[in-house]
Amino acid sequence: MSVSPAAHPERFNAEAFAPPSSLGQLQGAALTAGALGLVASLYGLYASPDYFFRAYLVGWVFCVGIAFGSLALAMLHHLSGGAWGLAVRRQLEAATRTLPWLLLATLPLFYGLRHVYAWASPAKVQIDPILTAKSPYLNPAFFIGRTLLYFAIALTLTYLLNRMSAAQDETADPTLVRRMRVVSGPGLVIYCLAITFAAVDWLMSIEAHWSSTMYGFYLIASQALAALTFNIVIAFYLSRREPMERVFEKKHFHDYGKLFFAINMLWTYFCFSQFLITWSGNLPDEVFWYRHRILGGWGYVAMAVVLLHFALPYALLLSRDIKRRPRLLATIAAWMLLMRLVDLFWQVEPSYVDNRHLGYYWLYAAVPLALFGFWLYLFLGELKKRPLMPFNDPHLAEHFAHE
């Protein structure tokens, strides 16, 4: 039996979709995890600054990926419509509102650039002709400027979409749907262009002798995958509590599962295409990037990424039944979040072939734990600030229509 917002206005208002009080308890757990990770990270910073800043990059890119990816999914929803995005729109918006804090979190990365990027060290640039040739683009000042530009773009889009979404709650203005769509169209294009350059800056330039024209697509798909899987986990948590217990249905998780399957396939396509083109070319100045990530034990990590990031979720998500079981789908999504960290570790650490110490690899767990714990605390704080459903959206009736 469908529920009509027009027939039941008492069930479709800010109070009816107030966030559950249990979010405060979850915030406390996130803050505790972040604090524990911070203590371990500070020891790591003292013991091995190189490993600390490399692990910081992994944790920072991971958290930024969820926030940026949530912005992209929100814009995709505004363009495509559908009940799939309406139920998680407030989650996506809350994730985007953490971007100012993530911008603040770039300061330690800026401070430790020379520990991560060879082009940030003048001594290394002077003795390397390739780094010297690329120095007009790859230099600390320009890197910082570009990063600030990427965040400026994302923050502008976040401000516009969140402001219009809040206005929709207050005024029920039906034209706001079109206005959010107008922003999201060019916004999604600009986002893709910005992240293409960000992929070069943040990750690909770690090994500045190597380049790939597909690497930008890798980061775009990675951010979408991280954002979607994170929001599936949060959606499952909320679906077990009022008021969202009466909102989320199996059909919504089925939609999320199909999108999860599609984005993971897209991520795999970009990764394999890059590998196939590079390896078949068999050029020493290109193949070395993969040699660093296959030889010396890294092949086991690469195989884990292939099997556990792609093959296992692929096999599981082929099942319609699994996609309609929220708990199982959320478990797979949580696993994918863990594999996103493993993949980023595999992207970053093998680059430092002359500077390895197994005793400090634990920082790749401690530092991301600190960053993600604090980020999750901030995300939940933002999620508590607004009703969990855009109750004045004109498409709300469609959302509550049963198939």
N, C-alpha and C positions, 0 to 999 in steps of 0.2 A: 504494500500500500504506500503510495507516494505521499510525501509531505510537502505541502505548498507553502512557501514563505508568505504569500498574500493571505492565505487562509489562517495562518498561525503566526501573526506578527509578534506575539509574546515569546515565541521560540527563536526569533531571528533578530537579535539585538546585541549590543555590546556585552550586556550582563550574561546573556545566554551562552556566549562563546568565550567567557572569561577563562584564562589559562588555569590549569589545576594547581593547587598548592604544592603538589609533589615536585614541581619543577624547582622549588627552593631546595629540597633535599638533594636533587640531582646536581644542582649548582654547588652544594657543599662538597659532594663527592668529586666533582670536577676540580674544584679549588684545591682539595687535598692532594689529588693526583698531580696537579700542576706544581704544588709546593714540593712534593717529594722529588719530582723530576728536576726542579730548580736546584735543590740542594746537591743532587748528584751532578748536575750540569756545572755548577759553580766549582766543584772540585775538579771536574774535567777541564774547565777553563784554566785553572791553575796548573794542572798536571800536563796538559797537552793542548795549547791554544789552537794548533793546526786542526786537530781532530774536532775540537769544540766548534769551530766556525764552519767546518765542512758539515758536521751534523746539524748545525743551526740552519744552514742553507736548506738541507733536506726537510727539516721540520717546518721552516718558514714557507717553502714552496708548497708543502702539503696543505698547510692551513690557508694560504692564499688561494690555492686551487679550489678549495671548498667554497670560499667566499666569491671568488670570481666566477666559478662555475655556476653557483646559485644565481648570480646576476644573469648569466647567459640563459639558464633554464627559465627564469622569470620572464625574460624578454621573449623567449620561444613560446611560452604559454600565452603571453599577450597577443602574439601574432597568430597562433594556431587556435586558441580557445580550447574548450574541452574541460570536462570535469576533472581530468587527471591533475591539472595544474592548480585548479581552484582550491582543492583541499590542502595543498602544501604551499600555497602562495605566501602565507604569513611566515612560514618557516624560511622560505627562500628570501623574503624581504628581511627577516631578522639576521640571516647570515650576511647579507650585503651591508647591513648597518654596522657590522664589525670592522669594515674596511678602514676607518680612521685609526683604530687600534693596530691593525696590521701594518698600516703605514708607519706608525710609531715604532713598530717592531723591526722596521728596516734599519734603524740606527745601529744596532750591534753588527748587522751584516755590512753596512757601509764602513764601520770602523775596522772590521776584520777582512776587508777585501784582499789584502796582500797574502792572507793565509789561505785563500781559496783560489784566486785567479793569478796566473803567472803574469798576465799583462798589467796587473796592478803593481808589480815590482819593477822600478826603473832599472835595477841591475840586470834583471832577466830580459827586459826589453832590449837593452843595449847590446846584448850578445846574441840575440835571436833575430835574424833578418825578417822572418814572417811576422813576429810580434811588432817589430819596428814599422813594417809596412801597414799593419792594421791599427797602429796606435792612434791615428786621427779619430777612429771610431771607438776602439777599445781602450779607454782610459778612464780613470776613476771619476773625474768630473762629469764627463759625458754619460757614463753609466748611471750615475746618481740622477742626473737630469732626466734621462729617459725613463728610469723607474718612477720618478715623481710624475712624469707625464702619463704613464700607464695608470697610475692611481688617480690622477686628476680626471682622466676619462671615466674610470669606473665610479668614482665618487660623484661626478656630475650626473651620470645615468642613475645611480642609486638615489640621489637626492630627488630627481625629477619623478621617478617611479614611486618612491615611498611617499612623497608629498601628495601625489595624485591619488594614491591608494588610501591614504588617511582622509583626504577630502571626500572620497567616495563614501566612506563610513559616515561622515558628518552630514553630507548634503544629498546623497543618493542621486547625484547628477549623472544621467545616463550617457552624456557625451564624454565622460572621463574614460570610458572603455576605448573609444576611438582615439582619444588623445594619448593614452598609454601605448596603443598600437603604433601610432605615428612616431613616438619616441623609440619604440623597440625595434622598428625596421632598420633604420640607419644605425641605431645603437648596436645591434647585433653584428653588423658589418664592421663597424669601427672596433668593436671588441675583438673580433677575429684578427683584424690587422694588428692591433696592439699586442695581442698575445703571441702572434707570430714573431714579432720583434723581441718580446719578452723572453721567449724560449731561447733565442740566440744569446741574449744578454745573460740570463740567469743560469742556464745549464750548458748550452752548446759551447759557449766561450771558455768553459773550464779547460777544454782542449782546443785552443784557438787555431791549431794547425789543421783541424778537421772541420768540414762543413757538410750540411745536408739541407737540401731545399724542402724536405718533408718534415723536418724536425718541429717546425711550428705547428703543424697539424697534430703531431704527437701530443704537444702540451695542451692544445685545445680539447682534444678528446680526453686526455687525462683529467683535466679540470671538470669537464662534464660528468665523467664517470665518478670522480670523488664526490662531487656535489650531489649527484643523484643517489648514490649509495648511502651517504650520510643522511640525506633527507628521508630515505626509506626507513632507516633505523629509528629516526625521531618520529616518523609517522606511526610506526608500529608501537612505540612507547606511548604516544598520545592516544592511539586507537584502543588502548586498554583502560582509558580513563575518561571520565566526563570532562568537557562536553563532546570531545571528538569521538567518543565511543559510538555515538549515534550518527556520526558523519562518515567515517571510513567503512567501506564495505570491501568484500572480496574483489569486486570488479575494479576498484581503484588500485589495489595491490597488483592485480593482473596487468593493468596498464603500466604500472611502474616496472613490473617484471619484464614486460615486452620492451620497454625503453631501455632498461638495464641490459638486456640481451643485445639490442641493436647497437648501443654505444660501445659495449665491450667488443663487439665484432668490428666496429669502426676503428677502435683503438688498435686492435690486432692487425687490421688491414694496413694501417699507416706504418706500424712497427715492422711488419714483414716486408712490405714494399720497400722500405728504406734499407732493410737488410739485404734483400734480393738484388736491388740495384747496385748497392755498394760492393757486395761480395762477388757478383758476376763481373763487375768491372775489373776486379783484382788489381787495383792500383795501390801501391804501397802507402801513398799519402791519404788514402781513404780507409783501407782495410784495417789499419792499425787500431782504429777506435773499437772495432769489434774484437780484435785480438786481445786488447786489454781486458775485455769483458768476457772472454771465453777461456783463456789460458790461466794457469796458476791457481786453479781451484774455483775461479769465477764461473766456469762452465756449469758448476752445480747450481749456482744462484740463477744463472740464465735459464737453466732447465726448470728450476722452480717457478720462475716467472712464466715460462711457456705453459707448464702443466697446471699451476695453481691460480694464475691470473687469467689465463684464457681457457684452457681445456676443461678444467673442472667446472667453472661457472657455465661454460657453453653447454656441457653435457647436462647439467642440472636444469638450466633454464629452458631447455628444449621442452620440458614437461609443462603442460598447461596446469596440471594439478599443483605443482610446486609454486608456480607463479600466483596461484590463488590461495596459498597458505601463508598468511602474513608472518607468522613466527619463523617459518623456514626461510622465506624470502629475506627477512631482516637478518637472519643468521648468515646467509650468503653475502648480503650487502656488507655486514660488519667484517666478514672475511676479506672482501674485496678492498675495504679501507686499509686493512693490514697489508695486503699485497701491494697497494699503492705505495706504501712506505718502503716495502722491499724493493719495488721497482726503482724508486728514487734513489735508494741506497746503491743499487746496481748502476744507475746512471752516473752517480757522482764519484764514489770511492775508487773504482778501478782507474780513474784518471791519474791518480797519484802513484804511479808505478815505482817511484824511487823513494817513497816516504810512507811505509806501511808498518803498522805496529798493532798486531792482533789484540793486544791488551787494552786498547782504547776503542775498539769497535762498539763497546757497550754504550758509548756516547750517542750512537745512532738510534738508541732506544730512549735514553734519558732525556736528551734535548728535545726531540719531538714530543715526548710525554709532557714535558714542561710547557711547551708552546701550545700543544693541543688542549691540555688541561685548562690553562688560562683562557684560551680562545673559546672553549666550550662554555666556560663560566660566563663569559661576555655574551655569547650567543644566546644562552638561556635567559640572561638578563634582558636582552632585547626582545626575545620571544614573549616574555611576560608583560611587555609594555602595551601590547595591542590585542584586541580580540583575535582568536585563533582562526576565524573565518571572516572574509570580506562580506559581511552580512547584507550590504546594500548593493552588491554586484547584481546586475540584471540577469546574469546567467546562473544565479543560484538555484533557480527552480530546476534547471537542467541537471545540476549536480545531484539533486535529491530525487530525481526521477528514476524509478527502478526499471531495469531492463526486463 
